[in-house]
Amino acid sequence: MDIEIKKGDVNHSDDCYEALIKSEIGEAYFKSFDAKKILLGGLKNKEIDVALDIEGNCLGFIWYERYGAFGIHTYLHIIAVKQEFRGKGIGRKLIEQFEENTFNKDSMIFLMVADFNKDAKKLYEKIGYEQVGIIPSFYRKGINEHLMMKTKPEK
């Protein structure tokens, strides 16, 4: 699928909300929060990149914080693709561009993935992330978060 990835803005908030709220992490974490307000903050802070089709429709997003991991390294906060576009490589393209841009400035990327999100954990491991810890009940009681890290590839 031909997509363009660029900085998101407030005009993408409804599409980002739809992608998030209709996902496993949206179901687990964002039903009791004002997810639209949270996403607007990320969009206003220029922390969200969006995947757009050739007509400019937003298909998904990746949200990262440049100094979100320990105040030093980049933290991949959320990645979500609209339900009807999952499995088409959009998430992978978002991650690839994110990593390329990040490793121009940083030597490590961190993320957390919930223990119920086994497919995402497998994907992250496949593309070079390794588990460096487990944080029990970090976001929700009874859900463990796997802290994962990827270091800048050697050239």
Summary of the structure (lengths in Angstrom):
residues: 155
radius of gyration: 14.8
end to end distance: 28.8
largest distance: 44.3
contacts: 452
relative contact order: 0.15
helix: 34%
strand: 32%
